[in-house]
Every structure is written in C-alpha cells, then in structure tokens.
Amino acid sequence: MNVTVITGASDGIGAEVARQLAAKAQAALVLAGRSQEKLDAVAAQCRERGAQVLTMAMDVAQETQCRGLVAAAVERFGRIDSLINNAGISAQALFEDVKAEDLHWYEDLMRVNLWGSVWCTHAALPHLKQSRGRIVAVGSLAGLVGVPGRTAYSASKFAMTGFFEALRAELKSAGVSVTTAYPGVVATQIRYRGYNAQGQAAGSSGLKEEGAMSVEECARLIVDGMEQRRREVVMTAKGKLGRFMKLLVPGVVEGIALQALKQEVRPH
C-alpha cells in the first residue's frame, strides 16, 4: 500500500493529482479540502480507478486541523508515504490599493499558503521518515520571480520556496525527498477565487490566461517529479528561462512580469 495525503484535493490541481495517483497499484489516498461535497465527488472518481480513499473536510489555516488530518491518515492506513502540500489561495492587488484596515488578509493568505504546509509537514514528518517517503510543495513561478500586483501571493510562495529548500537539506540523510513544483498559469479557478484589494473574492483573473497549462499536464508533471524524487519541477520554458535571466538582467524580467498582467490591473 502506498499512502498519499493531498491537501487542496477538492478540485483543480489537487483533485487531478488524486485521480492520476488513484490509477496506480495499491494506491491509498487521503484527500483534504474545504468542501465535503466536492471531496466526495473526487473520492468516487478515485475509487472507480481502484484506490482506497479517506476524505476530510478541513481548513489548513488551522493548526489543530492539520495535525488532525495526519492523525486520521495514520489511524486509517497505518502509514504515510507521501505528503502533497497543494492547498493554497491566490490574490491580486496592487499594494498601494490595499487599505490599512484590509491588510490583515495578507496574514490570512500566509496562514494557508505557508503555515498550512508547515503544520501538515511537521505532523507528518515522523511517519515520512519511517517510510523514507516524499514531500511535495506546490509552489508557483511567483515564488521564483516576484509578480507585480501579486505581492501577497509572491511573498507566501517565496516563503514556501525557502522553507522547503532548507528542509530538503535537513532531510537528505533521512531518505525523505522534498520536491518543490513551480506551476505557471494553469487552467483552474484559483485566481478567480483569490483575494482582491479588499480581501474579497476577486471574481476574475488579473493575469493573461491565453496558453494556460492544462490541469492534467500540471498534475502529471507534479506526480512524475514526486515519483522521481526530483528537487524541483519548474514548469514552462518561460519559467525556466526567467529564473536564470533574473540573475543576469533583473530589469528585463520585471518588464516581462508586468506584461503578464492584464492592462487594467497594471500599476497606475
């Protein structure tokens, strides 16, 4: 049995990762997300593919719920082989447009995107060391190159990048791999549900969506990277190029990042 815990598994990338893993031999999945109804739908699809599935409706912004997720996984299956930290919230707002009384949502975003991963990983670590398992952090290209209009989101994803990079070195001798995935624009609803300047659901994307990567392709790259125990999975040719250009010509990269925004949400 190969037991994988996936946060943010009710839709989007997390749900597709679950479906792809479900088709593998002896798959056991622990699916976590905010909506029990959506989790049940994904679980049914995974069971049809032959997987054993446990679902848990929970909020990764709550430490006790993160630890409860890990405890439930071990109680049901007796082990954890992989942890995929996928839960996240997007945000799009120029920093100057965020009023002081609304700035608290920056902290809310950090609790989900960073602390949810930290808490789940801390709780699962003893079990992952025992199985010499795998940790996956689903970051973003915005965690490699700062994206204007996405200061909060970039900050949270840069924090994930640093945390899991350091953890990878710490766990090397324990045989636990840490893979950080860096998707670009993926055809999901995350940007539409993310925060606007007032900390409310944006309802639209501030990024150009043309040429967005399919959810199926993104999930396949994440699963392949995890199984091969790769250090990083940088998605898209532009992402790979931009990472190195940032070291040589940072001003050019900033200009490219601005061009990724829709005209109406660029700096005034």
Secondary structure, DSSP 4 states (H G I P E B T S, - for coil): -EEEEESS-SSHHHHHHHHHHHTSTTEEEEEEES-HHHHHHHHHHHHHTT-EEEEEE--TTSHHHHHHHHHHHHHHHS--SEEEE-----B-B-GGGS-GGGTHHHHHHHIIIIIHHHHHHHHHHHHHHHHT-EEEEE--GGGTS--TTBHHHHHHHHHHHHHHHHHHHHHGGGT-EEEEEE--SBSSSHHHHSB-TTSSB--S-SB--TTPBPHHHHHHHHHHHHHTT-SEEE-SHHHHHHHHHHHH-HHHHHHHHHHTB-GGGS--
